[in-house]
Amino acid sequence: MIRLFRVFVPATVLTLLASEVVILFSCFLLALAQIPDASLSIFLLYEDGFAKISLVVGAVILTLYYQDLYNDVRVPSQLALIQKLLLTIGIVFIFQAAIAYFIPALVLPRSATFVAFLIILPALTLWRIVYSTLVVRALGTEPLLFLVSNAVARAGIQELTRNPVLRFSAVGLLE
């Protein structure tokens, strides 16, 4: 656990956050490099490209946060993850439209945004799946012995089995 702004945040969540920021920036840079008749270095250095990309990446990360994708690094359902990522992309498109209306100088090129999100959807999906399996394997689990055999203990065992990110595994029940 790392203390950040008077809140304890798991190191696994901070690592996931940092890696996703790198992936998002990479996807946007790759998409911008695919635009014909445009120089990536000129866009980044002279057209405030870094600020434009940072604004969109910040919107993506904020939307992922508000969908509780940083509460649990484990991916329980790949379909639900894809649905949340698609919702994130839709919200960020609406955010980009609002920025284009109010501050047109901070908008990324439309074609680069579409291409970037076409790259981001499979990239973040695969990264989340790989990261969740790596974290669960690397951290392992602590054995936990229940001293009572009742419905509450059985419910606890089921919850621990469903959530390996809690890092506990039920060893058994004593009566």
C-alpha positions as CSV (number, residue, x, y, z in Angstrom):
1,M,0.0,0.0,0.0
2,I,1.2,3.4,-0.9
3,R,-0.2,6.5,0.8
4,L,-1.3,9.1,-1.8
5,F,-3.3,12.2,-0.8
6,R,-4.0,10.8,2.7
7,V,-5.5,7.6,1.1
8,F,-3.8,4.2,1.0
9,V,-3.7,2.9,-2.6
10,P,-2.5,-0.6,-3.5
11,A,0.7,-0.7,-5.5
12,T,-1.0,-3.0,-8.0
13,V,-3.5,-0.3,-8.8
14,L,-0.9,2.4,-9.2
15,T,1.1,0.1,-11.5
16,L,-2.0,-0.6,-13.5
17,L,-2.7,3.2,-13.7
18,A,0.8,4.1,-14.8
19,S,0.9,1.3,-17.4
20,E,-2.4,2.3,-18.9
21,V,-1.3,5.9,-19.2
22,V,1.7,4.7,-21.1
23,I,-0.4,2.5,-23.3
24,L,-2.9,5.3,-24.0
25,F,-0.2,7.8,-24.9
26,S,1.5,5.1,-27.2
27,C,-1.8,4.4,-29.0
28,F,-2.5,8.1,-29.6
29,L,1.1,8.7,-30.9
30,L,0.8,5.7,-33.1
31,A,-2.5,6.9,-34.5
32,L,-1.1,10.4,-35.1
33,A,1.9,8.9,-36.9
34,Q,-0.5,7.3,-39.4
35,I,-2.0,10.6,-40.6
36,P,-0.7,11.4,-44.0
37,D,0.8,14.9,-44.7
38,A,1.4,15.5,-41.0
39,S,4.6,15.5,-39.0
40,L,4.4,14.0,-35.5
41,S,7.3,16.1,-34.2
42,I,5.7,19.4,-35.5
43,F,2.3,18.4,-34.0
44,L,3.9,17.6,-30.6
45,L,6.2,20.6,-30.4
46,Y,4.5,23.4,-32.1
47,E,0.7,22.6,-32.1
48,D,0.4,21.7,-28.4
49,G,0.0,18.1,-29.3
50,F,1.2,16.9,-25.9
51,A,-1.5,18.9,-24.1
52,K,-4.2,17.7,-26.5
53,I,-3.2,14.1,-26.0
54,S,-2.9,14.6,-22.2
55,L,-6.4,16.0,-22.1
56,V,-7.9,13.0,-23.8
57,V,-5.8,10.5,-21.8
58,G,-6.9,12.2,-18.6
59,A,-10.5,11.9,-19.7
60,V,-10.1,8.2,-20.5
61,I,-8.4,7.5,-17.1
62,L,-11.1,9.6,-15.2
63,T,-13.9,7.7,-17.0
64,L,-12.3,4.3,-16.2
65,Y,-12.0,5.4,-12.6
66,Y,-15.6,6.4,-12.3
67,Q,-16.6,3.0,-13.7
68,D,-14.7,1.4,-10.8
69,L,-12.2,-0.3,-13.1
70,Y,-9.4,0.6,-10.6
71,N,-11.2,-0.9,-7.5
72,D,-10.5,-4.5,-8.6
73,V,-7.6,-5.3,-10.9
74,R,-9.1,-8.8,-11.6
75,V,-11.2,-9.2,-14.8
76,P,-14.3,-11.2,-13.8
77,S,-15.9,-10.9,-17.2
78,Q,-14.2,-10.1,-20.5
79,L,-17.5,-9.0,-22.0
80,A,-18.3,-6.6,-19.1
81,L,-14.7,-5.2,-19.5
82,I,-15.3,-4.6,-23.2
83,Q,-18.6,-3.0,-22.5
84,K,-17.1,-0.6,-20.0
85,L,-14.3,0.3,-22.4
86,L,-16.8,1.0,-25.2
87,L,-18.8,3.2,-22.8
88,T,-15.5,5.0,-21.9
89,I,-14.8,5.6,-25.5
90,G,-18.3,7.0,-26.1
91,I,-18.0,9.3,-23.1
92,V,-14.6,10.5,-24.3
93,F,-16.0,11.2,-27.8
94,I,-18.7,13.3,-26.2
95,F,-16.1,15.1,-24.1
96,Q,-14.1,15.7,-27.3
97,A,-17.2,17.2,-29.0
98,A,-17.7,19.5,-26.0
99,I,-14.1,20.6,-26.2
100,A,-14.4,21.2,-29.9
101,Y,-17.4,23.4,-29.3
102,F,-15.9,25.5,-26.4
103,I,-12.1,25.3,-27.0
104,P,-11.5,24.2,-30.6
105,A,-7.7,24.7,-30.3
106,L,-7.5,21.7,-27.9
107,V,-9.1,19.1,-30.1
108,L,-7.2,16.2,-31.6
109,P,-7.7,15.5,-35.3
110,R,-10.8,13.4,-35.8
111,S,-9.1,10.7,-37.9
112,A,-6.4,10.2,-35.3
113,T,-8.9,9.9,-32.5
114,F,-10.9,7.2,-34.4
115,V,-7.8,5.3,-35.2
116,A,-6.4,5.6,-31.6
117,F,-9.6,4.3,-30.1
118,L,-9.6,1.4,-32.6
119,I,-6.2,0.6,-31.2
120,I,-7.0,1.3,-27.6
121,L,-10.0,-1.1,-27.3
122,P,-8.1,-4.3,-28.0
123,A,-4.9,-3.0,-26.4
124,L,-6.5,-2.2,-23.0
125,T,-8.7,-5.3,-23.1
126,L,-5.7,-7.6,-23.6
127,W,-3.6,-5.6,-21.1
128,R,-6.2,-5.8,-18.4
129,I,-6.6,-9.6,-18.9
130,V,-2.8,-10.2,-18.8
131,Y,-2.3,-7.8,-15.9
132,S,-5.0,-9.4,-13.8
133,T,-3.6,-12.9,-14.3
134,L,0.0,-11.8,-13.6
135,V,-1.0,-10.0,-10.4
136,V,-3.1,-12.9,-9.1
137,R,-0.3,-15.3,-9.8
138,A,2.5,-13.1,-8.5
139,L,0.9,-12.2,-5.2
140,G,-0.4,-15.6,-4.3
141,T,-2.8,-16.2,-1.5
142,E,-2.7,-16.4,2.3
143,P,-4.3,-19.6,3.8
144,L,-7.4,-18.9,6.0
145,L,-9.0,-21.5,8.3
146,F,-12.6,-20.9,9.4
147,L,-13.3,-22.0,13.0
148,V,-17.0,-22.3,12.6
149,S,-19.1,-24.3,10.1
150,N,-22.2,-22.2,9.4
151,A,-23.8,-20.3,6.6
152,V,-21.7,-17.2,7.2
153,A,-18.5,-19.2,6.9
154,R,-19.6,-20.9,3.7
155,A,-20.6,-17.5,2.2
156,G,-17.1,-16.2,3.2
157,I,-15.5,-19.2,1.4
158,Q,-17.5,-18.5,-1.7
159,E,-16.6,-14.9,-1.6
160,L,-12.9,-15.7,-1.3
161,T,-13.1,-18.2,-4.1
162,R,-14.8,-15.6,-6.4
163,N,-12.3,-12.8,-5.5
164,P,-8.8,-14.1,-5.7
165,V,-7.6,-10.5,-5.6
166,L,-8.4,-10.5,-1.9
167,R,-5.3,-12.8,-1.6
168,F,-6.9,-15.3,0.8
169,S,-7.8,-18.9,0.1
170,A,-10.0,-21.0,2.4
171,V,-8.1,-24.0,3.8
172,G,-11.1,-25.5,5.5
173,L,-13.7,-25.5,8.2
174,L,-13.5,-26.7,11.8
175,E,-16.6,-27.7,13.8
